[in-house]
Amino acid sequence: MAQGAEFFRKCLNANAKRVCVENPIPHKYAVEIIREKYSQIVQPWQFGHGETKATCLWLRGLPLLLPTNVVPGRVGRIHRLPPGPNRSKLRAVTYSGIARAMAEQWGSTLNAGCDSTNGA
């Protein structure tokens, strides 16, 4: 865990104007290593998926992500996955509605800082 939390902290402290690091709610010992609280928690049901899966976002240079399609049905399917060889992969999936909201809401912010001659 310590190695993963240290890597996470390095990503969070990247030399970049805008950063979004996504991860589940961290363990209290990981928080001690990361030393920075998340900016926001989002849920799939806020973006068109009828499921719960708390996802933390650590943001720098980006606005909070706004819900796009709040749905009433909420099932904790991911939390209740049985043990198995694909469990960790299934739990790590980013919901398409959240990814779409990131692209739509932050895309113009990210493009505004790019130099069209070299893509930087």
N, CA, C and O atoms as a GROMACS GRO file, in nm:
protein
  480
    1MET      N    1   0.081  -0.119   0.000
    1MET     CA    2   0.000   0.000   0.000
    1MET      C    3   0.087   0.126   0.000
    1MET      O    4   0.056   0.223  -0.070
    2ALA      N    5   0.193   0.125   0.077
    2ALA     CA    6   0.278   0.243   0.087
    2ALA      C    7   0.337   0.281  -0.049
    2ALA      O    8   0.342   0.399  -0.083
    3GLN      N    9   0.380   0.182  -0.125
    3GLN     CA   10   0.437   0.208  -0.257
    3GLN      C   11   0.332   0.268  -0.351
    3GLN      O   12   0.361   0.363  -0.424
    4GLY      N   13   0.210   0.215  -0.348
    4GLY     CA   14   0.102   0.267  -0.432
    4GLY      C   15   0.064   0.409  -0.393
    4GLY      O   16   0.041   0.494  -0.480
    5ALA      N   17   0.057   0.436  -0.263
    5ALA     CA   18   0.022   0.570  -0.215
    5ALA      C   19   0.130   0.671  -0.251
    5ALA      O   20   0.100   0.786  -0.284
    6GLU      N   21   0.256   0.629  -0.246
    6GLU     CA   22   0.366   0.718  -0.283
    6GLU      C   23   0.360   0.750  -0.432
    6GLU      O   24   0.381   0.865  -0.471
    7PHE      N   25   0.332   0.650  -0.515
    7PHE     CA   26   0.317   0.673  -0.659
    7PHE      C   27   0.201   0.768  -0.686
    7PHE      O   28   0.211   0.859  -0.768
    8PHE      N   29   0.090   0.747  -0.615
    8PHE     CA   30  -0.027   0.833  -0.627
    8PHE      C   31   0.010   0.977  -0.594
    8PHE      O   32  -0.028   1.070  -0.666
    9ARG      N   33   0.086   0.996  -0.486
    9ARG     CA   34   0.127   1.132  -0.446
    9ARG      C   35   0.214   1.197  -0.552
    9ARG      O   36   0.203   1.317  -0.576
   10LYS      N   37   0.300   1.119  -0.616
   10LYS     CA   38   0.384   1.174  -0.724
   10LYS      C   39   0.298   1.218  -0.842
   10LYS      O   40   0.324   1.322  -0.903
   11CYS      N   41   0.198   1.139  -0.876
   11CYS     CA   42   0.106   1.178  -0.985
   11CYS      C   43   0.033   1.306  -0.948
   11CYS      O   44   0.020   1.398  -1.030
   12LEU      N   45  -0.013   1.312  -0.826
   12LEU     CA   46  -0.087   1.430  -0.778
   12LEU      C   47   0.000   1.555  -0.781
   12LEU      O   48  -0.050   1.664  -0.808
   13ASN      N   49   0.127   1.540  -0.754
   13ASN     CA   50   0.219   1.654  -0.750
   13ASN      C   51   0.293   1.675  -0.881
   13ASN      O   52   0.398   1.740  -0.884
   14ALA      N   53   0.241   1.621  -0.989
   14ALA     CA   54   0.304   1.636  -1.121
   14ALA      C   55   0.321   1.783  -1.156
   14ALA      O   56   0.240   1.867  -1.116
   15ASN      N   57   0.424   1.813  -1.230
   15ASN     CA   58   0.451   1.949  -1.274
   15ASN      C   59   0.358   1.980  -1.392
   15ASN      O   60   0.400   1.977  -1.508
   16ALA      N   61   0.235   2.011  -1.361
   16ALA     CA   62   0.134   2.039  -1.463
   16ALA      C   63   0.036   2.142  -1.408
   16ALA      O   64   0.010   2.147  -1.288
   17LYS      N   65  -0.019   2.224  -1.498
   17LYS     CA   66  -0.117   2.324  -1.457
   17LYS      C   67  -0.248   2.261  -1.412
   17LYS      O   68  -0.312   2.308  -1.319
   18ARG      N   69  -0.285   2.153  -1.482
   18ARG     CA   70  -0.414   2.089  -1.454
   18ARG      C   71  -0.391   1.941  -1.426
   18ARG      O   72  -0.322   1.871  -1.500
   19VAL      N   73  -0.450   1.897  -1.317
   19VAL     CA   74  -0.435   1.757  -1.276
   19VAL      C   75  -0.569   1.705  -1.228
   19VAL      O   76  -0.640   1.773  -1.154
   20CYS      N   77  -0.603   1.585  -1.270
   20CYS     CA   78  -0.714   1.510  -1.212
   20CYS      C   79  -0.663   1.370  -1.184
   20CYS      O   80  -0.625   1.298  -1.276
   21VAL      N   81  -0.662   1.333  -1.058
   21VAL     CA   82  -0.626   1.198  -1.020
   21VAL      C   83  -0.750   1.136  -0.959
   21VAL      O   84  -0.813   1.193  -0.870
   22GLU      N   85  -0.784   1.017  -1.008
   22GLU     CA   86  -0.907   0.948  -0.968
   22GLU      C   87  -0.870   0.824  -0.890
   22GLU      O   88  -0.778   0.751  -0.928
   23ASN      N   89  -0.942   0.799  -0.782
   23ASN     CA   90  -0.918   0.680  -0.701
   23ASN      C   91  -1.038   0.660  -0.608
   23ASN      O   92  -1.111   0.756  -0.579
   24PRO      N   93  -1.059   0.538  -0.560
   24PRO     CA   94  -1.164   0.518  -0.459
   24PRO      C   95  -1.129   0.593  -0.331
   24PRO      O   96  -1.020   0.650  -0.319
   25ILE      N   97  -1.220   0.592  -0.237
   25ILE     CA   98  -1.194   0.655  -0.108
   25ILE      C   99  -1.071   0.586  -0.048
   25ILE      O  100  -1.070   0.464  -0.032
   26PRO      N  101  -0.969   0.664  -0.014
   26PRO     CA  102  -0.844   0.603   0.032
   26PRO      C  103  -0.849   0.554   0.177
   26PRO      O  104  -0.925   0.604   0.259
   27HIS      N  105  -0.767   0.456   0.204
   27HIS     CA  106  -0.747   0.404   0.338
   27HIS      C  107  -0.680   0.511   0.423
   27HIS      O  108  -0.605   0.593   0.370
   28LYS      N  109  -0.706   0.512   0.553
   28LYS     CA  110  -0.651   0.618   0.638
   28LYS      C  111  -0.498   0.622   0.637
   28LYS      O  112  -0.440   0.730   0.651
   29TYR      N  113  -0.433   0.509   0.620
   29TYR     CA  114  -0.286   0.508   0.613
   29TYR      C  115  -0.237   0.565   0.480
   29TYR      O  116  -0.131   0.628   0.475
   30ALA      N  117  -0.312   0.543   0.374
   30ALA     CA  118  -0.277   0.603   0.245
   30ALA      C  119  -0.291   0.754   0.252
   30ALA      O  120  -0.211   0.827   0.194
   31VAL      N  121  -0.394   0.801   0.322
   31VAL     CA  122  -0.415   0.945   0.337
   31VAL      C  123  -0.295   1.011   0.405
   31VAL      O  124  -0.256   1.122   0.370
   32GLU      N  125  -0.237   0.941   0.501
   32GLU     CA  126  -0.119   0.995   0.570
   32GLU      C  127  -0.002   1.014   0.472
   32GLU      O  128   0.077   1.107   0.487
   33ILE      N  129   0.010   0.925   0.374
   33ILE     CA  130   0.118   0.935   0.276
   33ILE      C  131   0.084   1.039   0.169
   33ILE      O  132   0.170   1.119   0.130
   34ILE      N  133  -0.041   1.038   0.122
   34ILE     CA  134  -0.083   1.131   0.017
   34ILE      C  135  -0.080   1.274   0.067
   34ILE      O  136  -0.038   1.364  -0.006
   35ARG      N  137  -0.124   1.297   0.188
   35ARG     CA  138  -0.123   1.427   0.255
   35ARG      C  139  -0.209   1.534   0.189
   35ARG      O  140  -0.186   1.653   0.207
   36GLU      N  141  -0.307   1.491   0.112
   36GLU     CA  142  -0.398   1.587   0.050
   36GLU      C  143  -0.534   1.523   0.036
   36GLU      O  144  -0.546   1.412  -0.017
   37LYS      N  145  -0.636   1.591   0.084
   37LYS     CA  146  -0.771   1.539   0.074
   37LYS      C  147  -0.824   1.557  -0.068
   37LYS      O  148  -0.787   1.652  -0.137
   38TYR      N  149  -0.908   1.466  -0.110
   38TYR     CA  150  -0.971   1.475  -0.242
   38TYR      C  151  -1.053   1.602  -0.253
   38TYR      O  152  -1.097   1.659  -0.153
   39SER      N  153  -1.073   1.647  -0.376
   39SER     CA  154  -1.151   1.768  -0.403
   39SER      C  155  -1.300   1.738  -0.410
   39SER      O  156  -1.382   1.824  -0.379
   40GLN      N  157  -1.335   1.616  -0.451
   40GLN     CA  158  -1.474   1.584  -0.482
   40GLN      C  159  -1.493   1.433  -0.482
   40GLN      O  160  -1.401   1.357  -0.512
   41ILE      N  161  -1.614   1.390  -0.447
   41ILE     CA  162  -1.655   1.251  -0.465
   41ILE      C  163  -1.769   1.250  -0.566
   41ILE      O  164  -1.866   1.325  -0.552
   42VAL      N  165  -1.757   1.165  -0.668
   42VAL     CA  166  -1.864   1.149  -0.766
   42VAL      C  167  -1.915   1.006  -0.760
   42VAL      O  168  -1.847   0.916  -0.712
   43GLN      N  169  -2.036   0.987  -0.811
   43GLN     CA  170  -2.102   0.857  -0.815
   43GLN      C  171  -2.152   0.831  -0.957
   43GLN      O  172  -2.193   0.925  -1.024
   44PRO      N  173  -2.150   0.707  -1.003
   44PRO     CA  174  -2.201   0.676  -1.137
   44PRO      C  175  -2.346   0.722  -1.158
   44PRO      O  176  -2.382   0.764  -1.268
   45TRP      N  177  -2.430   0.714  -1.054
   45TRP     CA  178  -2.571   0.752  -1.069
   45TRP      C  179  -2.589   0.900  -1.099
   45TRP      O  180  -2.697   0.942  -1.139
   46GLN      N  181  -2.485   0.981  -1.081
   46GLN     CA  182  -2.491   1.123  -1.115
   46GLN      C  183  -2.466   1.146  -1.264
   46GLN      O  184  -2.482   1.257  -1.315
   47PHE      N  185  -2.426   1.038  -1.334
   47PHE     CA  186  -2.385   1.051  -1.474
   47PHE      C  187  -2.450   0.945  -1.562
   47PHE      O  188  -2.391   0.902  -1.662
   48GLY      N  189  -2.572   0.902  -1.525
   48GLY     CA  190  -2.650   0.814  -1.612
   48GLY      C  191  -2.640   0.666  -1.586
   48GLY      O  192  -2.698   0.588  -1.661
   49HIS      N  193  -2.570   0.624  -1.482
   49HIS     CA  194  -2.558   0.482  -1.450
   49HIS      C  195  -2.628   0.455  -1.317
   49HIS      O  196  -2.606   0.529  -1.221
   50GLY      N  197  -2.710   0.354  -1.311
   50GLY     CA  198  -2.787   0.326  -1.190
   50GLY      C  199  -2.712   0.248  -1.086
   50GLY      O  200  -2.764   0.151  -1.031
   51GLU      N  201  -2.591   0.289  -1.057
   51GLU     CA  202  -2.508   0.217  -0.961
   51GLU      C  203  -2.440   0.314  -0.866
   51GLU      O  204  -2.428   0.434  -0.893
   52THR      N  205  -2.394   0.259  -0.754
   52THR     CA  206  -2.313   0.336  -0.661
   52THR      C  207  -2.169   0.286  -0.668
   52THR      O  208  -2.145   0.165  -0.676
   53LYS      N  209  -2.077   0.377  -0.665
   53LYS     CA  210  -1.934   0.346  -0.658
   53LYS      C  211  -1.864   0.479  -0.632
   53LYS      O  212  -1.828   0.551  -0.726
   54ALA      N  213  -1.845   0.510  -0.505
   54ALA     CA  214  -1.783   0.638  -0.470
   54ALA      C  215  -1.644   0.649  -0.532
   54ALA      O  216  -1.559   0.562  -0.512
   55THR      N  217  -1.623   0.755  -0.606
   55THR     CA  218  -1.495   0.779  -0.672
   55THR      C  219  -1.447   0.918  -0.635
   55THR      O  220  -1.517   1.018  -0.657
   56CYS      N  221  -1.328   0.925  -0.578
   56CYS     CA  222  -1.271   1.053  -0.538
   56CYS      C  223  -1.192   1.113  -0.654
   56CYS      O  224  -1.128   1.042  -0.731
   57LEU      N  225  -1.200   1.244  -0.664
   57LEU     CA  226  -1.121   1.318  -0.763
   57LEU      C  227  -1.037   1.421  -0.689
   57LEU      O  228  -1.088   1.500  -0.610
   58TRP      N  229  -0.907   1.418  -0.716
   58TRP     CA  230  -0.816   1.520  -0.667
   58TRP      C  231  -0.792   1.612  -0.786
   58TRP      O  232  -0.738   1.569  -0.887
   59LEU      N  233  -0.832   1.738  -0.774
   59LEU     CA  234  -0.828   1.830  -0.888
   59LEU      C  235  -0.736   1.948  -0.862
   59LEU      O  236  -0.730   2.001  -0.751
   60ARG      N  237  -0.664   1.987  -0.966
   60ARG     CA  238  -0.586   2.110  -0.963
   60ARG      C  239  -0.601   2.176  -1.100
   60ARG      O  240  -0.574   2.114  -1.203
   61GLY      N  241  -0.645   2.301  -1.101
   61GLY     CA  242  -0.661   2.375  -1.226
   61GLY      C  243  -0.784   2.334  -1.306
   61GLY      O  244  -0.798   2.373  -1.422
   62LEU      N  245  -0.873   2.258  -1.244
   62LEU     CA  246  -0.997   2.214  -1.309
   62LEU      C  247  -1.114   2.240  -1.215
   62LEU      O  248  -1.099   2.231  -1.093
   63PRO      N  249  -1.232   2.273  -1.271
   63PRO     CA  250  -1.348   2.292  -1.185
   63PRO      C  251  -1.404   2.157  -1.138
   63PRO      O  252  -1.372   2.053  -1.195
   64LEU      N  253  -1.487   2.161  -1.036
   64LEU     CA  254  -1.556   2.040  -0.992
   64LEU      C  255  -1.639   1.986  -1.108
   64LEU      O  256  -1.691   2.062  -1.189
   65LEU      N  257  -1.652   1.856  -1.114
   65LEU     CA  258  -1.732   1.791  -1.218
   65LEU      C  259  -1.879   1.802  -1.180
   65LEU      O  260  -1.918   1.766  -1.069
   66LEU      N  261  -1.961   1.851  -1.271
   66LEU     CA  262  -2.103   1.868  -1.245
   66LEU      C  263  -2.182   1.746  -1.295
   66LEU      O  264  -2.155   1.696  -1.404
   67PRO      N  265  -2.279   1.698  -1.215
   67PRO     CA  266  -2.362   1.587  -1.260
   67PRO      C  267  -2.432   1.620  -1.391
   67PRO      O  268  -2.471   1.734  -1.415
   68THR      N  269  -2.447   1.518  -1.475
   68THR     CA  270  -2.508   1.539  -1.607
   68THR      C  271  -2.640   1.466  -1.626
   68THR      O  272  -2.722   1.509  -1.706
   69ASN      N  273  -2.661   1.357  -1.553
   69ASN     CA  274  -2.781   1.276  -1.572
   69ASN      C  275  -2.806   1.194  -1.446
   69ASN      O  276  -2.770   1.076  -1.440
   70VAL      N  277  -2.868   1.255  -1.346
   70VAL     CA  278  -2.895   1.187  -1.220
   70VAL      C  279  -3.007   1.085  -1.241
   70VAL      O  280  -3.116   1.120  -1.288
   71VAL      N  281  -2.980   0.961  -1.207
   71VAL     CA  282  -3.081   0.854  -1.221
   71VAL      C  283  -3.126   0.807  -1.083
   71VAL      O  284  -3.047   0.806  -0.989
   72PRO      N  285  -3.254   0.768  -1.072
   72PRO     CA  286  -3.308   0.730  -0.942
   72PRO      C  287  -3.264   0.591  -0.893
   72PRO      O  288  -3.244   0.573  -0.773
   73GLY      N  289  -3.248   0.494  -0.982
   73GLY     CA  290  -3.212   0.359  -0.940
   73GLY      C  291  -3.067   0.351  -0.900
   73GLY      O  292  -2.979   0.387  -0.978
   74ARG      N  293  -3.040   0.302  -0.778
   74ARG     CA  294  -2.902   0.298  -0.731
   74ARG      C  295  -2.873   0.162  -0.669
   74ARG      O  296  -2.930   0.125  -0.566
   75VAL      N  297  -2.783   0.088  -0.732
   75VAL     CA  298  -2.749  -0.047  -0.689
   75VAL      C  299  -2.599  -0.051  -0.660
   75VAL      O  300  -2.519   0.002  -0.737
   76GLY      N  301  -2.562  -0.114  -0.551
   76GLY     CA  302  -2.421  -0.128  -0.516
   76GLY      C  303  -2.360  -0.255  -0.574
   76GLY      O  304  -2.299  -0.333  -0.501
   77ARG      N  305  -2.375  -0.275  -0.704
   77ARG     CA  306  -2.329  -0.397  -0.770
   77ARG      C  307  -2.178  -0.415  -0.758
   77ARG      O  308  -2.132  -0.525  -0.728
   78ILE      N  309  -2.102  -0.312  -0.779
   78ILE     CA  310  -1.956  -0.321  -0.777
   78ILE      C  311  -1.907  -0.361  -0.638
   78ILE      O  312  -1.816  -0.443  -0.624
   79HIS      N  313  -1.966  -0.303  -0.536
   79HIS     CA  314  -1.926  -0.331  -0.398
   79HIS      C  315  -1.954  -0.478  -0.362
   79HIS      O  316  -1.885  -0.535  -0.277
   80ARG      N  317  -2.054  -0.536  -0.425
   80ARG     CA  318  -2.096  -0.673  -0.391
   80ARG      C  319  -2.041  -0.781  -0.485
   80ARG      O  320  -2.086  -0.895  -0.481
   81LEU      N  321  -1.945  -0.747  -0.568
   81LEU     CA  322  -1.889  -0.847  -0.658
   81LEU      C  323  -1.826  -0.961  -0.579
   81LEU      O  324  -1.757  -0.937  -0.480
   82PRO      N  325  -1.850  -1.085  -0.620
   82PRO     CA  326  -1.789  -1.198  -0.550
   82PRO      C  327  -1.640  -1.208  -0.582
   82PRO      O  328  -1.594  -1.153  -0.683
   83PRO      N  329  -1.565  -1.276  -0.498
   83PRO     CA  330  -1.423  -1.297  -0.529
   83PRO      C  331  -1.408  -1.368  -0.662
   83PRO      O  332  -1.493  -1.449  -0.700
   84GLY      N  333  -1.302  -1.340  -0.731
   84GLY     CA  334  -1.276  -1.405  -0.859
   84GLY      C  335  -1.160  -1.340  -0.930
   84GLY      O  336  -1.110  -1.236  -0.886
   85PRO      N  337  -1.115  -1.400  -1.039
   85PRO     CA  338  -0.996  -1.350  -1.109
   85PRO      C  339  -1.015  -1.214  -1.175
   85PRO      O  340  -0.916  -1.144  -1.199
   86ASN      N  341  -1.138  -1.174  -1.204
   86ASN     CA  342  -1.163  -1.046  -1.273
   86ASN      C  343  -1.217  -0.937  -1.181
   86ASN      O  344  -1.247  -0.827  -1.226
   87ARG      N  345  -1.230  -0.968  -1.052
   87ARG     CA  346  -1.291  -0.873  -0.959
   87ARG      C  347  -1.220  -0.738  -0.959
   87ARG      O  348  -1.285  -0.634  -0.968
   88SER      N  349  -1.088  -0.738  -0.948
   88SER     CA  350  -1.016  -0.610  -0.941
   88SER      C  351  -1.030  -0.531  -1.071
   88SER      O  352  -1.038  -0.408  -1.067
   89LYS      N  353  -1.032  -0.598  -1.185
   89LYS     CA  354  -1.050  -0.528  -1.313
   89LYS      C  355  -1.189  -0.468  -1.321
   89LYS      O  356  -1.204  -0.354  -1.366
   90LEU      N  357  -1.291  -0.542  -1.279
   90LEU     CA  358  -1.427  -0.491  -1.284
   90LEU      C  359  -1.445  -0.373  -1.189
   90LEU      O  360  -1.516  -0.278  -1.221
   91ARG      N  361  -1.381  -0.378  -1.074
   91ARG     CA  362  -1.391  -0.268  -0.977
   91ARG      C  363  -1.317  -0.143  -1.024
   91ARG      O  364  -1.349  -0.033  -0.981
   92ALA      N  365  -1.220  -0.159  -1.112
   92ALA     CA  366  -1.138  -0.046  -1.158
   92ALA      C  367  -1.196   0.027  -1.278
   92ALA      O  368  -1.142   0.129  -1.320
   93VAL      N  369  -1.304  -0.023  -1.335
   93VAL     CA  370  -1.361   0.037  -1.456
   93VAL      C  371  -1.413   0.178  -1.426
   93VAL      O  372  -1.481   0.201  -1.326
   94THR      N  373  -1.380   0.271  -1.516
   94THR     CA  374  -1.435   0.406  -1.508
   94THR      C  375  -1.563   0.408  -1.591
   94THR      O  376  -1.562   0.368  -1.708
   95TYR      N  377  -1.670   0.452  -1.533
   95TYR     CA  378  -1.799   0.456  -1.603
   95TYR      C  379  -1.795   0.557  -1.717
   95TYR      O  380  -1.741   0.666  -1.703
   96SER      N  381  -1.852   0.519  -1.829
   96SER     CA  382  -1.848   0.603  -1.949
   96SER      C  383  -1.914   0.738  -1.928
   96SER      O  384  -1.870   0.838  -1.985
   97GLY      N  385  -2.019   0.744  -1.847
   97GLY     CA  386  -2.087   0.872  -1.821
   97GLY      C  387  -1.996   0.970  -1.749
   97GLY      O  388  -2.000   1.090  -1.776
   98ILE      N  389  -1.915   0.919  -1.657
   98ILE     CA  390  -1.820   1.005  -1.585
   98ILE      C  391  -1.711   1.052  -1.681
   98ILE      O  392  -1.674   1.170  -1.683
   99ALA      N  393  -1.659   0.959  -1.761
   99ALA     CA  394  -1.554   0.996  -1.859
   99ALA      C  395  -1.607   1.097  -1.960
   99ALA      O  396  -1.536   1.191  -1.996
  100ARG      N  397  -1.730   1.079  -2.005
  100ARG     CA  398  -1.791   1.172  -2.100
  100ARG      C  399  -1.805   1.311  -2.037
  100ARG      O  400  -1.775   1.411  -2.101
  101ALA      N  401  -1.849   1.316  -1.912
  101ALA     CA  402  -1.864   1.445  -1.844
  101ALA      C  403  -1.729   1.515  -1.830
  101ALA      O  404  -1.719   1.636  -1.848
  102MET      N  405  -1.625   1.438  -1.800
  102MET     CA  406  -1.490   1.497  -1.791
  102MET      C  407  -1.449   1.558  -1.925
  102MET      O  408  -1.399   1.670  -1.931
  103ALA      N  409  -1.471   1.483  -2.032
  103ALA     CA  410  -1.433   1.531  -2.166
  103ALA      C  411  -1.513   1.656  -2.203
  103ALA      O  412  -1.457   1.754  -2.254
  104GLU      N  413  -1.644   1.652  -2.179
  104GLU     CA  414  -1.730   1.764  -2.218
  104GLU      C  415  -1.705   1.888  -2.132
  104GLU      O  416  -1.701   2.000  -2.184
  105GLN      N  417  -1.687   1.868  -2.002
  105GLN     CA  418  -1.675   1.982  -1.912
  105GLN      C  419  -1.533   2.038  -1.904
  105GLN      O  420  -1.514   2.157  -1.880
  106TRP      N  421  -1.434   1.954  -1.924
  106TRP     CA  422  -1.297   2.001  -1.911
  106TRP      C  423  -1.224   2.013  -2.044
  106TRP      O  424  -1.116   2.072  -2.050
  107GLY      N  425  -1.281   1.960  -2.149
  107GLY     CA  426  -1.213   1.962  -2.278
  107GLY      C  427  -1.174   2.100  -2.325
  107GLY      O  428  -1.061   2.120  -2.370
  108SER      N  429  -1.264   2.195  -2.316
  108SER     CA  430  -1.232   2.330  -2.363
  108SER      C  431  -1.127   2.395  -2.273
  108SER      O  432  -1.044   2.473  -2.320
  109THR      N  433  -1.130   2.365  -2.144
  109THR     CA  434  -1.030   2.417  -2.051
  109THR      C  435  -0.893   2.365  -2.086
  109THR      O  436  -0.795   2.439  -2.086
  110LEU      N  437  -0.886   2.236  -2.118
  110LEU     CA  438  -0.758   2.175  -2.153
  110LEU      C  439  -0.707   2.225  -2.287
  110LEU      O  440  -0.588   2.252  -2.302
  111ASN      N  441  -0.797   2.238  -2.385
  111ASN     CA  442  -0.757   2.284  -2.518
  111ASN      C  443  -0.711   2.429  -2.518
  111ASN      O  444  -0.628   2.469  -2.599
  112ALA      N  445  -0.765   2.508  -2.426
  112ALA     CA  446  -0.730   2.650  -2.421
  112ALA      C  447  -0.582   2.672  -2.390
  112ALA      O  448  -0.525   2.774  -2.427
  113GLY      N  449  -0.519   2.576  -2.320
  113GLY     CA  450  -0.379   2.591  -2.285
  113GLY      C  451  -0.284   2.528  -2.384
  113GLY      O  452  -0.162   2.531  -2.362
  114CYS      N  453  -0.336   2.469  -2.492
  114CYS     CA  454  -0.249   2.400  -2.588
  114CYS      C  455  -0.199   2.494  -2.698
  114CYS      O  456  -0.271   2.583  -2.742
  115ASP      N  457  -0.079   2.473  -2.738
  115ASP     CA  458  -0.020   2.544  -2.852
  115ASP      C  459  -0.042   2.455  -2.973
  115ASP      O  460   0.012   2.345  -2.978
  116SER      N  461  -0.120   2.501  -3.069
  116SER     CA  462  -0.157   2.417  -3.183
  116SER      C  463  -0.039   2.379  -3.272
  116SER      O  464  -0.051   2.288  -3.354
  117THR      N  465   0.074   2.446  -3.258
  117THR     CA  466   0.188   2.414  -3.343
  117THR      C  467   0.266   2.292  -3.295
  117THR      O  468   0.328   2.222  -3.375
  118ASN      N  469   0.261   2.267  -3.164
  118ASN     CA  470   0.336   2.150  -3.115
  118ASN      C  471   0.255   2.062  -3.022
  118ASN      O  472   0.308   1.963  -2.970
  119GLY      N  473   0.127   2.095  -2.999
  119GLY     CA  474   0.042   2.013  -2.914
  119GLY      C  475   0.074   2.020  -2.766
  119GLY      O  476   0.015   1.946  -2.687
  120ALA      N  477   0.166   2.106  -2.726
  120ALA     CA  478   0.204   2.115  -2.584
  120ALA      C  479   0.106   2.198  -2.505
  120ALA      O  480   0.124   2.216  -2.385
   0.00000   0.00000   0.00000
